[in-house]
Amino acid sequence: MRYVLASGSPRRKELLRKVIEDYEILIPEGEEVTDSKEPEKVVMELSFKKASEIFHKILTEDVVVIGADTVVSYNQKVLGKPSDKDDARRMIGELSGNTHQVYTGVTLFFRKDGKEGHISFCEETNVDVVKMTDDEIDAYVKTNEPDDKAGAYGVQGLFARYIGGIKGDFYNVVGLPVARLYAEMKRKDLL
C-alpha cells in the first residue's frame, strides 16, 4: 500500500509516523478557503479539499491519501494563524483563563483492489488555559512560537506551562488525532 500525507506540516509528519512508518509527502497547492464558519465544517471541508487534490493526481493502485486541517475555536469562533504580534497577543488574551476547543478534520481518499472511496471525520479536544498575566503573554509572543500556529500557540512548545488541562486527544491539539486515525484506517482495512 502506498501512503501519502497531503500536508507540509512538520508536526503532522512526525505524528503520522506513530501510525504508518513509510509514507511520502505531497503538499496541496490549492487555497485553503471555505465559506463555512462552524469549526467542525471548516476542518472537514479543508481536509477533504487537500486529500482530494492529491488523490486525483495519483494514478497508482493501492494508495491512501491523508489530508488534515486543524483549527482553534473559542466561543465557536475560529482563531487562525495570527497576522502579527498584536493579533497573537489578542488571541492568547482571549484564551487566557478559559477553555477552548481544537478541531481536526481528517479525510482519507483510498484506492484498493480496484475500488475507490473516502472517509472523513472530525475530532474535538477541550483545552484549559490558565490565567496569564500581560507580562506572560508578551513574553510568550516574543518567542515567535505563535507566529505560524492556529490560535497563536503550540501545545508541545513553551506554551505547555500555561495548559491547565486537556480533555480528549493531546495529539489532536498538535495537529493529528493519532488514535482515531489508526482506528479508522484499521476499520477500513487500510493498514
C-alpha positions in Angstrom: 0.0 0.0 0.0 1.3 3.5 -0.9 0.6 6.1 1.8 0.7 9.9 1.1 0.3 12.7 3.6 -1.3 15.7 1.9 0.4 18.3 4.2 3.5 20.2 4.7 3.1 20.4 8.5 6.2 19.2 10.3 4.0 18.3 13.3 1.7 16.1 11.2 4.7 14.5 9.5 6.0 13.5 13.0 2.7 12.3 14.3 1.8 10.2 11.2 4.9 8.0 12.0 3.0 6.8 15.1 0.5 5.2 12.7 2.5 4.5 9.5 6.3 4.2 9.2 6.7 4.6 5.5 4.9 7.3 3.6 5.6 10.2 1.3 4.5 13.8 1.4 2.8 15.7 -1.4 1.8 19.3 -0.5 -1.5 20.5 -1.9 -1.3 23.7 -3.9 -5.0 24.8 -3.7 -6.0 27.7 -1.5 -7.3 26.9 2.0 -10.6 28.7 1.5 -14.0 27.9 2.9 -17.3 29.7 3.3 -18.1 27.7 6.4 -18.0 29.4 9.8 -18.5 26.5 12.1 -15.2 25.0 13.2 -16.2 21.4 12.5 -17.3 22.2 9.0 -14.2 24.3 8.3 -11.8 21.5 9.1 -13.9 18.8 7.4 -14.1 20.8 4.2 -10.4 21.8 4.1 -9.2 18.3 4.9 -11.4 17.0 2.1 -10.0 19.5 -0.4 -6.4 18.7 0.5 -6.8 14.9 0.3 -8.9 15.1 -2.9 -6.5 17.3 -4.7 -3.5 15.0 -4.1 -5.6 11.7 -4.6 -6.7 12.8 -8.0 -3.1 13.5 -9.1 -2.0 9.9 -8.2 -2.9 7.2 -10.7 -1.4 4.2 -8.9 -3.4 1.4 -7.4 -3.5 0.7 -3.7 -3.0 4.2 -2.3 -4.2 6.1 0.7 -4.0 9.9 0.8 -4.4 11.5 4.2 -5.5 15.2 4.4 -6.0 17.0 7.7 -6.8 20.5 8.9 -6.7 21.9 12.5 -8.3 25.0 13.9 -8.6 26.5 17.4 -12.0 27.8 18.4 -13.1 29.9 21.3 -16.9 30.7 21.7 -17.4 28.9 18.3 -15.2 31.5 16.6 -12.3 30.1 14.6 -8.9 31.5 15.6 -6.5 31.1 12.7 -2.8 31.9 12.5 -2.0 35.4 13.8 -1.4 38.1 11.3 1.2 39.8 13.5 2.3 40.2 17.1 -0.7 42.2 18.2 -3.0 39.6 16.7 -1.2 36.9 18.6 -1.5 38.9 21.9 -5.2 39.3 21.3 -5.8 35.6 20.6 -3.8 34.5 23.6 -5.6 37.1 25.7 -8.9 35.5 24.7 -7.7 32.0 25.6 -6.1 33.0 28.9 -8.2 31.7 31.8 -10.7 29.9 29.5 -11.5 26.6 27.9 -11.4 26.4 24.2 -11.7 23.7 21.6 -9.3 22.3 19.0 -10.8 20.6 16.0 -9.0 18.5 13.5 -10.7 17.2 10.4 -9.2 14.2 8.6 -10.1 12.9 5.2 -8.8 9.6 3.7 -9.1 9.0 0.0 -8.2 5.5 -1.0 -8.0 3.1 -3.9 -7.7 -0.5 -3.1 -8.3 -3.7 -5.0 -9.8 -1.7 -7.9 -12.3 0.2 -5.6 -12.2 3.9 -4.6 -13.6 5.6 -1.6 -13.1 8.2 1.0 -14.0 8.8 4.7 -13.9 11.9 6.7 -14.1 12.5 10.5 -13.6 15.3 13.0 -12.0 15.1 16.4 -12.6 17.7 19.2 -10.4 18.3 22.2 -11.1 20.8 25.0 -8.1 22.7 26.3 -8.0 24.7 29.5 -5.5 27.6 29.6 -4.6 29.1 33.0 -5.0 32.8 33.6 -1.9 34.5 32.2 -0.6 37.9 33.1 0.0 40.6 30.5 3.8 40.1 31.0 3.5 36.3 30.4 1.5 36.9 27.2 4.1 39.4 26.0 7.0 37.1 26.9 5.4 34.2 25.0 4.6 36.3 21.9 8.3 37.5 21.8 9.4 33.9 21.5 8.0 33.9 17.9 6.5 30.5 18.7 2.9 31.7 18.0 3.7 33.1 14.5 2.7 30.1 12.4 0.3 28.3 14.7 -3.5 28.3 14.8 -4.7 30.0 17.9 -1.2 31.6 18.3 0.2 28.8 20.4 1.9 25.4 20.2 0.8 23.0 23.0 4.0 21.0 22.5 6.3 24.0 23.0 6.8 26.7 25.5 3.0 27.3 25.9 2.8 23.9 27.7 3.4 25.8 31.0 0.0 27.5 30.5 -2.0 24.5 29.8 -4.2 23.7 32.8 -5.8 20.6 31.4 -6.8 18.7 28.2 -9.9 16.7 27.8 -9.5 14.5 24.7 -6.7 13.5 22.4 -3.5 15.5 23.1 -2.2 14.7 19.6 -5.3 16.3 18.1 -4.2 19.6 19.6 -0.8 19.1 18.0 -2.4 18.5 14.6 -3.4 14.9 14.0 -5.7 12.6 16.2 -3.4 9.6 16.1 -5.7 7.1 17.9 -8.8 8.0 15.9 -6.8 7.9 12.6 -5.4 4.4 13.5 -8.9 3.1 14.4 -10.5 4.4 11.2 -7.7 3.0 9.0 -7.9 -0.3 10.7 -11.7 -0.4 10.4 -11.4 0.2 6.6 -8.6 -2.3 6.3 -6.2 0.3 5.1 -3.2 -0.7 7.2 
